[in-house]
Amino acid sequence: MNKWLLNTINNIKLRYKLAIIYLITGILPIVILFSFSYFQMNKILLQRDRENLQNFLQQSVTSVDGQLEIYNNLSNYISFNETISRIVSYDYKSEYELYNQLVQTFDPMVSSLKYFHDDVNRVTIYTDGDIKHDTTIAPVSEIEDELWYKAASSNTKIQWFANGEDNSLISARRMPIISDEKILGIMYINVDYKKVFSAFEDTAMKNYGIIILDESGQRVYDYNCFDRENTDNAFLQEKVQNPAKDGGWKGDFLSDRNGFSVMRKTSPVTGWTTYIYEPKSVVISFSKPVGLMIAVAAVVAVLGSVSSIFFTSRFITGRIKKLEANMRQVENGDFNLMVTSDARDEIGELIQGFGKMLDQINNLINQVYEGKINQKEYEMRALRAQINPHFLYNSLSLINWKAIEYGQEDISGITLALSNYYRTSLNKGKNTLTIEMELMNMNSYLEIQKVMHDNTFDVQVDVDKELYPYETLNLILQPLIENAIDHGIDLKTDGRGKITVSGYFEKENALNESLAVEHEKIVCLVIEDNGVGMDKNAVKEMLSVDSKGYGARNVNERIKLYYGEQYNLKVESTVGLGTRVTIRFPARMYTA
């Protein structure tokens, strides 16, 4: 039998032998490689789409949280205002005296919130008295039948209540400062539902759905956007309405639920969970042209192998060996190849098709990498979008309050400080500026904070003037100063608060003693406070993705992204003594 098989092979003509050899050794590896590439292409497309969904979800939730934080600050401004408390709790001798206080002082302070924020529909204080005036103050009896009344009247914490059926969005809380007077006061703010959630609709993305659920699983908001050929997916919302009950989650991603990719994010401001879902079939459909191209390339390869018998064996073998070597490099993970051919025969077309495929794979890999870079940039923009309006509105509210409270124009100092702060922080759209300008920006911010805190804390700045002309990233000191005030000094119950800012040069090898060659100096900026401090777990979480704040973590990510992973924030804190944050980055002279 073996002898017969050997004779049969020997009797086959050479061109058929070559055809069989090419089919076995040439076409089969090509089919395997193309199939592998096709599946890898699908995998890359799904991965890129997942990152796009995650990026969009992160930006949208951050945008909504930023808006709600603004309204929370407005609620705090009114709820802790002593003038408001005095007007509501005072025992008036006549209705005229009450009316005079309401018209001249109370109405302007409460109504001013609507003037500065056109998306605020109504601001009302409900009390257990019988005072009713316009829409600014009313008796509690008007809201006792509301579903949210019980929760709001029993808690001084700001709570958000949304109803997706009638598109209503309100915040309500018991006012602490009035409660101290043994009076029930409910702070009520009604905002524009559609404007708050517009971030989920203002996008170039298509074929996705959004569902937001509150902590009890009730629907807060939903939206979907599908092409005409994908309209059936719009009726599948019930299948993903409460995916939290199902298993299969990997972190905040569910790879497959009834043919959908689902991603979720929980808001640290409201506790609501946002789910975004997308049909996997929509993503995979983008790979169909690539699959057709691979099939065409495989057919061309077969035709080229069959017709190769008519060419010189060495010429054909040489080109195939070169192509085979390229394929092996790709299989080993080397995609940085230049595969070209001037020949127009079947093998030449095969080589050209392989080169185009490599180019497309490289383009997709680059797009995924650039997407990660863009994600960091979007987070920084989200931080600026949150910080700038937040601070502007609070400062303008303070100016308005002082004007109404005292009736005089002694506020030019704080207005000038606010103007300097925004002129420096915006920096004409540039990400870098001199250390001197960054310090000026920080000082402007501190001037405003001192006024807002009635100069209840001290500031000491000890920065070497030799650092002034050197380059730094924009807006890296202000978020850390804000953290020191909000989470350190404001919580301090004994003694006077103090913030110390210092700066000096340090040799880079002091940061990394394993470096064999000594490098140039690096800049060290240190922010210290004598506030309440943090425990080890809070320090560890401060710069992690689980952090509830954006400031310190975003500064840390920007420094690593701009200067390298070896440069970052160092946080040291002791409970009861305070916190020290150190920033290190290379010393580079600033150039405009």
C-alpha positions in Angstrom: 0.0 0.0 0.0 2.8 2.4 0.9 4.7 1.5 -2.3 1.6 2.1 -4.4 1.0 5.5 -2.7 4.6 6.4 -3.3 4.4 5.4 -7.0 1.2 7.3 -7.5 2.8 10.5 -6.1 5.9 10.0 -8.2 3.7 9.6 -11.4 1.8 12.8 -10.9 3.0 15.6 -13.1 5.2 18.3 -11.6 2.7 21.1 -12.1 0.0 19.2 -10.3 2.5 18.4 -7.5 3.2 22.1 -7.2 -0.5 22.9 -7.2 -1.1 20.3 -4.4 2.0 21.6 -2.5 0.8 25.3 -2.9 -2.7 24.3 -1.8 -1.5 22.5 1.3 1.4 24.8 2.4 0.2 28.1 1.0 -3.5 28.4 1.0 -4.2 26.7 4.4 -1.9 29.0 6.4 -3.4 32.0 4.6 -6.9 31.0 5.4 -6.0 30.4 9.0 -4.2 33.8 9.2 -7.1 35.6 7.6 -9.6 33.9 9.8 -7.6 34.9 12.9 -7.3 38.4 11.6 -11.1 38.6 11.0 -11.9 37.4 14.5 -9.2 39.8 15.9 -10.8 42.6 13.9 -14.2 41.9 15.4 -12.6 41.8 18.9 -10.8 45.2 18.3 -14.1 46.7 17.0 -16.0 45.5 20.0 -13.2 46.8 22.4 -13.1 50.2 20.7 -16.9 50.5 20.8 -16.8 49.5 24.5 -14.3 52.3 25.2 -16.4 54.8 23.3 -19.5 53.8 25.3 -17.5 54.1 28.5 -16.1 57.5 27.6 -19.6 58.8 26.6 -21.2 57.4 29.8 -18.4 58.9 31.9 -18.7 62.4 30.3 -22.5 62.4 30.4 -22.8 61.3 34.1 -20.1 63.8 35.1 -22.0 66.6 33.2 -25.3 65.8 35.0 -23.5 65.5 38.3 -21.8 68.9 37.7 -25.2 70.5 37.1 -26.8 68.9 40.2 -23.8 70.0 42.3 -24.5 73.6 41.3 -28.1 73.2 42.5 -26.9 71.6 45.7 -24.7 74.6 46.4 -27.7 76.9 45.8 -29.7 74.8 48.3 -26.9 75.1 50.8 -26.7 78.8 50.3 -30.3 79.4 51.1 -30.6 76.6 53.8 -27.8 78.0 55.9 -28.5 81.7 55.4 -29.1 83.4 58.7 -31.0 86.3 57.1 -33.5 83.8 55.7 -33.8 82.1 59.0 -34.4 85.4 60.8 -37.1 86.4 58.4 -39.0 83.1 58.6 -38.7 82.6 62.4 -39.3 86.3 63.5 -42.5 87.1 65.4 -43.9 90.0 63.4 -46.1 92.6 65.0 -48.1 93.4 61.9 -48.7 92.0 58.4 -47.2 95.1 56.9 -43.9 94.5 58.7 -43.9 90.9 57.4 -44.8 92.0 53.9 -42.0 94.6 54.0 -39.4 92.0 55.0 -40.6 89.6 52.3 -40.6 92.1 49.5 -37.4 94.0 50.3 -35.1 91.2 51.5 -36.6 87.7 51.3 -37.8 87.8 47.7 -34.7 89.2 46.1 -32.4 86.7 47.9 -34.5 83.7 46.9 -35.5 84.8 43.5 -31.9 85.7 42.6 -31.2 82.0 42.1 -33.6 82.0 39.1 -32.0 85.1 37.7 -28.5 83.6 37.6 -29.7 80.1 36.6 -32.4 80.1 33.9 -32.9 76.4 34.2 -34.2 76.8 37.7 -38.0 76.7 37.4 -39.0 77.4 41.0 -37.4 78.0 44.4 -39.8 77.8 47.4 -39.4 77.5 51.2 -42.2 75.7 52.9 -42.7 76.3 56.6 -45.2 75.0 59.2 -46.6 78.5 59.6 -49.4 80.1 57.6 -47.2 82.5 55.6 -47.8 82.4 51.8 -46.2 84.9 49.5 -45.8 84.6 45.7 -43.9 81.4 44.9 -41.0 82.0 47.4 -42.7 80.9 50.6 -45.7 78.8 51.4 -47.1 76.6 54.1 -46.1 72.9 54.5 -49.7 71.9 54.2 -49.5 72.4 50.4 -46.9 69.6 50.0 -47.9 67.1 52.7 -49.5 64.8 50.2 -46.5 64.7 47.9 -44.7 61.3 47.7 -41.3 62.9 48.5 -42.5 65.0 51.5 -41.9 62.3 54.2 -38.3 61.7 53.1 -37.5 65.4 52.7 -39.0 66.5 56.0 -37.1 64.0 58.0 -33.6 64.6 56.7 -31.4 67.7 56.3 -29.4 66.0 53.5 -30.2 67.2 50.0 -32.3 64.6 48.2 -33.2 64.5 44.5 -36.5 63.2 43.3 -37.2 62.6 39.6 -40.2 61.4 37.8 -39.7 60.1 34.2 -43.5 60.0 33.6 -44.1 63.8 34.0 -40.5 64.9 33.4 -40.1 66.5 36.8 -36.8 66.9 38.7 -36.7 68.5 42.2 -34.4 68.7 45.2 -35.9 68.9 48.7 -34.4 68.9 52.2 -35.2 70.0 55.7 -33.5 73.3 56.4 -31.1 72.9 59.4 -30.8 76.5 60.4 -34.6 76.9 60.7 -34.9 73.6 62.5 -32.7 75.0 65.2 -35.5 77.5 65.9 -37.9 74.6 66.3 -39.6 75.5 63.0 -40.1 73.0 60.2 -38.7 74.4 56.9 -38.5 72.5 53.6 -36.1 73.9 50.9 -37.6 73.1 47.5 -35.9 73.6 44.1 -37.5 72.6 40.8 -35.2 72.5 37.8 -35.6 71.8 34.1 -35.7 68.0 33.6 -34.8 68.1 29.9 -31.9 70.5 30.2 -30.3 68.5 33.0 -30.4 65.2 31.1 -29.6 66.8 27.7 -26.0 65.5 28.0 -27.3 62.0 27.2 -28.8 63.2 23.9 -26.3 65.8 22.6 -24.0 63.3 20.9 -23.0 62.1 17.4 -23.4 58.5 18.6 -26.2 56.4 17.2 -27.9 53.0 18.0 -27.7 53.2 21.7 -30.1 53.4 24.7 -29.9 55.1 28.1 -31.8 54.1 31.3 -31.3 55.7 34.7 -32.7 54.0 37.8 -32.8 55.4 41.3 -31.6 53.4 44.4 -35.0 51.8 44.7 -35.0 50.6 41.0 -37.5 53.2 39.8 -36.9 54.7 36.4 -35.6 58.3 36.4 -34.9 58.8 32.8 -34.7 56.8 29.5 -33.7 57.6 26.0 -32.8 55.6 22.8 -31.5 56.5 19.4 -31.6 53.8 16.7 -31.4 54.0 12.9 -34.4 53.0 10.9 -33.1 49.5 10.2 -32.5 49.0 13.9 -35.8 50.4 15.2 -36.7 46.9 16.6 -34.1 47.4 19.2 -36.0 50.4 20.7 -38.6 47.9 21.9 -36.1 45.9 23.9 -35.7 48.3 26.7 -37.6 46.1 29.1 -34.8 43.4 28.6 -32.2 45.8 30.0 -34.3 47.8 32.4 -32.9 46.2 35.5 -29.8 44.2 34.5 -28.3 44.6 38.0 -30.3 41.5 39.0 -28.4 39.4 36.6 -25.0 37.9 36.9 -22.2 38.1 34.3 -21.0 41.6 35.2 -17.3 42.3 35.0 -16.9 45.4 37.0 -19.3 47.9 35.3 -19.6 46.0 32.0 -21.9 43.2 30.9 -20.6 41.8 27.7 -23.8 40.1 26.5 -27.4 40.3 27.6 -29.9 39.2 25.0 -27.6 40.4 22.2 -26.7 43.7 23.9 -23.5 45.2 25.4 -24.5 47.0 28.7 -22.4 49.4 30.8 -23.3 51.1 34.0 -22.1 53.9 36.2 -23.4 55.0 39.6 -23.5 58.7 40.4 -21.7 59.8 43.6 -24.0 62.8 43.9 -27.5 61.2 43.6 -26.8 57.5 43.9 -28.6 56.9 40.6 -27.3 54.2 38.3 -27.0 54.9 34.6 -27.1 52.0 32.1 -26.1 52.4 28.5 -26.8 49.6 26.1 -26.0 48.9 22.4 -26.9 46.0 20.1 -23.7 43.9 19.4 -25.0 43.2 15.9 -24.6 46.9 15.1 -20.9 46.8 16.0 -20.3 43.5 14.2 -21.9 44.7 11.0 -19.0 47.1 10.5 -16.7 44.1 10.1 -18.7 42.6 7.1 -16.8 44.6 4.5 -13.6 43.4 6.1 -14.8 39.8 6.0 -15.7 40.2 2.3 -12.3 41.6 1.6 -10.7 38.7 3.4 -12.8 36.2 1.3 -11.8 37.9 -1.9 -8.2 37.8 -0.9 -8.5 34.1 -0.2 -10.0 33.5 -3.6 -7.2 35.5 -5.2 -4.7 33.4 -3.3 -6.2 30.1 -4.6 -6.1 31.4 -8.2 -2.6 32.6 -7.8 -1.5 29.2 -6.4 -3.1 27.3 -9.2 -1.6 29.5 -11.9 1.8 29.7 -10.3 2.9 26.4 -12.0 3.3 28.4 -15.2 6.0 30.6 -13.7 9.5 30.0 -12.8 9.6 27.9 -9.6 12.4 29.9 -8.0 10.6 33.2 -8.7 7.4 32.0 -7.3 9.0 30.3 -4.3 11.0 33.3 -3.4 8.0 35.7 -3.3 6.0 33.1 -1.3 8.7 32.6 1.2 9.0 36.3 1.7 5.3 36.6 2.2 5.3 33.6 4.6 8.0 35.3 6.6 5.9 38.4 6.9 3.0 36.3 8.1 5.0 34.7 10.8 6.1 38.1 12.0 2.5 39.2 12.2 1.6 36.0 14.0 4.3 36.8 16.5 2.7 40.2 17.1 4.8 42.4 14.8 2.3 44.5 12.9 4.8 47.3 11.9 5.6 45.8 8.5 5.8 47.4 5.1 4.3 44.8 2.8 4.2 46.0 -0.9 4.5 44.6 -4.3 4.7 46.1 -7.8 3.5 42.9 -9.4 0.0 42.7 -10.7 -0.5 39.0 -10.8 -2.5 36.9 -8.3 0.4 36.6 -5.9 1.1 40.4 -6.2 -2.5 41.1 -5.4 -2.3 38.8 -2.4 0.7 40.7 -1.1 -1.0 44.0 -1.6 -4.2 42.8 0.1 -2.2 41.5 3.0 -0.4 44.9 3.3 -3.8 46.8 3.2 -5.1 44.5 5.9 -2.0 45.3 8.1 -2.6 49.0 7.5 -6.2 48.7 8.6 -5.2 46.7 11.7 -2.5 49.3 12.6 -5.1 52.1 12.1 -7.5 50.4 14.4 -4.8 49.8 17.1 -3.8 53.5 16.8 -7.5 54.5 17.1 -7.8 52.5 20.3 -4.6 54.1 21.7 -5.7 57.6 20.8 -9.1 56.9 22.3 -7.4 56.3 25.7 -5.5 59.6 25.4 -8.7 61.5 24.4 -10.4 59.9 27.4 -7.9 61.6 29.8 -8.3 64.9 27.9 -12.1 64.6 28.2 -11.8 64.0 32.0 -9.7 67.2 32.3 -12.2 69.2 30.3 -15.1 67.7 32.4 -13.2 68.9 35.5 -12.8 72.4 34.1 -16.5 72.4 33.0 -17.4 71.4 36.6 -15.0 73.7 38.5 -15.4 77.0 36.5 -19.3 77.3 36.5 -19.5 75.9 40.0 -17.1 78.5 41.4 -18.5 81.4 39.2 -22.1 80.9 40.3 -21.2 80.6 44.0 -19.1 83.7 43.8 -21.8 85.7 42.0 -24.3 84.5 44.5 -22.0 85.8 47.3 -21.7 89.2 45.6 -25.5 89.3 45.2 -26.0 88.4 48.8 -23.7 91.1 50.1 -25.3 93.7 47.9 -28.8 92.8 49.2 -27.7 92.3 52.8 -25.7 95.5 53.3 -26.9 97.7 50.5 -23.4 99.1 49.7 -20.8 98.7 46.9 -17.7 97.5 48.8 -17.3 94.4 46.8 -14.8 95.5 44.1 -12.0 93.5 45.8 -13.7 90.2 45.5 -14.9 91.0 42.0 -11.3 91.8 40.9 -10.0 88.6 42.5 -12.6 86.6 40.6 -11.7 88.3 37.4 -8.0 87.5 37.9 -8.8 83.9 38.7 -10.7 83.3 35.5 -8.3 85.1 33.3 -5.4 83.0 34.6 -7.3 79.7 34.8 -8.6 79.9 31.3 -5.1 80.9 30.0 -6.4 81.4 26.4 -7.0 77.7 26.1 -3.4 76.7 26.9 -2.6 73.8 29.2 0.7 75.3 30.6 1.8 78.6 32.1 4.5 79.9 34.4 4.6 78.9 38.1 4.3 82.6 38.9 1.0 82.8 37.0 -0.3 79.6 38.7 0.5 81.2 42.1 -1.3 84.4 41.1 -4.3 82.2 40.1 -4.1 80.4 43.5 -3.9 83.7 45.4 -7.0 85.0 43.6 -8.9 81.9 44.6 -7.7 82.2 48.2 -8.8 85.9 48.4 -12.3 84.8 47.5 -12.3 81.9 49.8 -11.1 84.1 52.7 -14.0 86.4 52.1 -16.4 83.5 51.9 -15.0 82.1 55.2 -14.8 85.5 57.0 -11.0 85.2 57.2 -11.2 82.2 59.5 -8.0 80.6 58.3 -4.4 81.8 57.5 -2.3 81.3 54.4 1.5 81.2 54.2 3.2 81.1 50.8 6.9 80.3 50.7 7.9 79.5 47.1 11.4 80.1 45.8 11.3 83.0 43.3 13.7 81.1 41.1 10.8 78.8 40.2 8.6 81.6 38.9 9.6 81.5 35.2 9.4 77.7 35.0 6.6 75.8 33.3 3.7 74.1 35.1 0.4 72.6 34.1 -2.6 75.0 34.4 -5.0 74.5 37.4 -3.0 72.1 39.5 -2.8 74.1 42.8 -6.4 75.4 43.0 -8.1 71.9 43.2 -5.7 70.9 46.0 -6.3 74.2 47.9 -10.0 73.6 47.5 -9.6 70.1 49.0 -7.5 71.4 51.9 -10.3 73.9 52.7 -13.4 71.7 52.1 -12.1 68.4 53.6 -9.5 69.7 56.1 -9.9 73.2 57.5 -13.8 73.5 57.2 -14.1 70.3 59.3 -11.7 71.5 62.0 -13.5 72.3 65.2 -10.6 73.7 67.4 -8.0 76.3 66.7 -7.5 78.4 63.6 -6.9 76.8 60.2 -3.8 77.4 58.2 -2.7 76.5 54.7 1.0 76.5 53.8 2.2 76.5 50.1 5.9 76.0 49.5 8.1 75.4 46.4 11.7 74.5 45.8 14.1 72.7 43.4 15.1 69.1 43.9 17.5 66.9 42.0 15.7 64.2 39.9 17.9 61.4 41.3 16.5 62.1 44.7 13.2 60.9 43.3 14.7 57.8 41.8 18.0 56.7 43.3 18.3 53.9 40.8 19.2 56.3 38.0 22.8 55.9 37.0 23.1 59.4 35.5 22.2 62.5 37.4 19.5 64.6 35.5 18.4 68.2 35.7 16.5 69.6 38.7 12.8 69.0 39.2 10.2 71.3 40.7 8.5 70.4 44.1 5.3 72.2 45.1 3.9 71.3 48.5 0.4 72.2 49.9 -0.1 71.6 53.7 -3.0 72.2 56.0 -3.6 71.7 59.7 -7.1 70.3 59.2 -8.7 67.1 60.4 -6.5 64.8 58.3 -7.3 61.4 56.8 -6.8 57.8 57.6 -4.7 55.5 55.4 -7.8 54.2 53.5 -8.9 57.7 52.7 -5.4 58.6 51.5 -5.3 55.5 49.3 -8.7 56.2 47.8 -8.0 59.9 47.2 -6.1 59.2 43.9 -7.9 56.1 42.8 -10.7 55.7 40.3 -13.0 55.1 43.3 -12.5 58.6 44.6 -15.7 60.6 45.0 -14.0 63.8 44.0 -12.4 64.9 40.8 -9.8 67.4 41.8 -6.7 65.6 43.2 -7.2 62.5 41.1 -7.5 64.6 37.9 -4.4 66.6 38.8 -2.5 63.4 39.4 -3.6 61.9 36.0 -2.7 65.0 34.1 0.8 65.2 35.6 1.4 61.5 34.8 0.0 62.0 31.2 2.0 65.1 30.5 5.4 64.3 32.3 5.4 60.5 32.6 4.3 57.8 35.0 7.2 58.4 37.4 5.8 61.9 38.3 2.7 62.0 40.4 1.1 63.4 43.6 2.3 62.1 47.0 -0.3 62.4 49.8 0.7 62.2 53.4 -1.9 62.7 56.2 -2.4 62.1 59.9 -5.8 62.1 61.5 -6.2 65.2 63.7 -3.0 66.9 62.5 -3.5 67.6 58.8 -2.5 66.7 55.3 0.5 67.3 53.0 0.4 66.9 49.2 3.6 67.1 47.2 3.7 67.7 43.4 6.9 66.8 41.5 7.6 67.4 37.8 10.7 68.2 35.6 12.0 71.8 35.7 11.4 73.2 32.2 11.6 76.9 31.3 8.3 78.2 30.1 8.0 79.3 26.5 4.9 81.0 25.2 
